[in-house]
C-alpha cells in the first residue's frame, strides 16, 4: 500500500479508503444489501492486512449502525485508535447543519464509534437553512475542543464551497481540507467548477462512488447482485445515461484486457491519475477489495486515459442538492 498526506492536515492516509456505507443493519428505508457485524469485521481485517488505514462512515448510514459496526470491528481486532483514520459526517439529521444539530450529532457519532475524536468530520451536504457562518464557527469550535482533527465537505455546488472557504478565511476559522464529491468515469460534472476550486485551495479529493455503484467493475449493465436489484438510489444516479455509459464501460473492459488488469483497477487508476487522494471503495467481497488495492500500483497511460474519457456526454447534476423551492 502507498500512503499520502490528506491535504494539508498532516494526517497520513492510504491511497484507498474503506467506504463503510456497505456496513450496518439492513433496512427498507436505507439499504438492504449492507453487511452484518461479523462480515464487517472480516472486511475491516482484510483491509487492515492490506495496509489500508482510512475508514469513511456517516451518522446516517444504516441509521448509525455503520458507525457501531466499524467501532466493534476495530475493537474486536485490537486496533490501536491512533493507527487508523476515521471519518464521519453530519447533515442528514434533524436540524441539518445548525449549531445545535452539529453539537448533538458529533456526540452521537463519537459515542457510536467508541472514540473521543474524529480524524475527519464532513458536512454531508450544503444547508440552505443555516447561515454558513453559524456552521463554520461551530465546526471550528469542535476542532479547538479536540473532538475533530480536520474538516471536510461533500457534494455541493462550486460556488457554495468557494463561499464557505472565503468565510472561514475571513473569520480565521478552520478551513476545509478535504472534498468528498461524486466523481468517476461515468460522472464527471464536478470537473467544470468544484474540482478546479479544490485545486485552487489545495483541497484533498476523496470521491465517493468511484466505481459508479459497481457499473465500472463488469461488462454489461446489470450484475444480478443484491445491491443492483435493490439500490434505487444507484438506479436514479446512472440508469438514464445507460446507453452512453455502456460505451465507456466497454472501453474500461478493453483497456483492462489490454493491460492484463481488472476493470476495477482501470477505473480507480484513472481517478488516481486525475489527482485524487484516496477513492472511497465500498466493497462487500474480499476479492473486490483486493482488486481495488492493486489499482494503487497500476499506472494508466495518457493515451488510455484519453480513450476512456472520449465518449463522455454531460449528465445532470447528481450529488449537490438544489435549493428547495416553495410549494
Buried (B, 14 or more C-beta within 10 A) or exposed (E): EEBEEBBBBEBEBBBBBBBBBBBBBBEEEBBEBBBEBEBBBBBBBBBBEBBBBBBBBBBBBBBBBBBBBBBBBBEBEEBEBEEBBBBBBBBEBEBBBBBEBBBBBBEBBBBBBBBEBBBBBBBBBBBEEBEBBBBBBBBBBBBEEEBBBBBBBBBBBBEBBBBBBEBBEEEEBBBBBBBBBBBBBBBBBBEEBBBEBBEEBEBBBBBBBBBBBBBBBBEEBEBEBBBBEBBEEBBEBBEEBEEBBBEBBEBBBBBBEEBEBBBBBBBBBBBBBBEBBBBBBBBBBBEBBBBBBBBBEBEBEEEBBEBBBEBBEEBEBBBBBEEEEEE
